[in-house]
Amino acid sequence: MSAPPPDQALFFVPGPQGPFGPITLHAIVDHVVHGRLPPDVTFTYQGATGWLSIASEPGARRLLDERRVALDDERDRVFGALVKKSWEYFHQEERATLIDEVLIGAVITSTLDNGFSLIDLRSTGEHHHLRFEELKSRARIVFQLRHLTPSLLASRVLGHQASVIVGYGEPVAEFGRVWQALKAEYKSGFIANPEPGTITVDADVTAGYVYVQIDLLWNIDDYVHADLSVDYGLLTTHVGSTVHALRKYLRGRTS
């Protein structure tokens, strides 16, 4: 009598309390491949002449060989996926580490593209201060940048965000008078923690500059892609538009 189809639960294997089953031959072979049954396990089925071994049954042996090859391929696939995931985590960690520097470089390039020259750069590691000047008009732009989500965990939850204060300033004739008038106008506007979009005034008394500045929150991922390439066009537009608005605001208060 030929053996039943391997996918039908008509097989039995020996157990400590007698034959165990019925189960499929597929299940027996799977237990052998995964080490839950010994390779020399025997089995039987109704109508068999006795206990049979996988080695003695061509169909069972072929099934075992196929399952071993499939398991080997599956483990190779799983291993390859683990290595691929490890590289993905590595690149995410690397990006979280480098994105701060990339953003600073991108801001410098985009501000240069708006016609300003870099005249000062200071960094404490967490806070970055940049100052630019348009050499002909002597107008200045200042940036204060702080990466709010520098860790990989925080950036995966919230994305890469930055606190950005952009200031625009010009040298003002009769600085003392203008500055005193602005301080009086904005005496209620000196806010310890301004909300995004809040415009405040400041001054460089030594150089005779009056500044207006705005607090913004940037999604760094809008400008720096996963491969650390930069959308300079978008950043240049955003920097230029912000400077344009601040220039109008300042001149409306000092003219």
Secondary structure, 3 states (H helix, E strand, C coil): CCCCCCCCCCEEEEECCEEEEEECHHHHHHHHHCCCCCCCCEEEECCCCCCEECCCCHHHHHHHHHHHHHHHHHHHHHHHHHHHHHHHHHHHHHHHHHHHHHHHHHHHHHHHHCCCEEEEEEECCCEEEEEEECCCCCCEEEEEEEECCCCHHHHHHHCCEEEEEEEEEEECCCHHHHHHHHHHHCCCCCCCCCCCCCEEEEEECCCCEEEEEEEEEEEHHHCECCCCCECHHHHHHHHHHHHHHHHHHHHHHHC
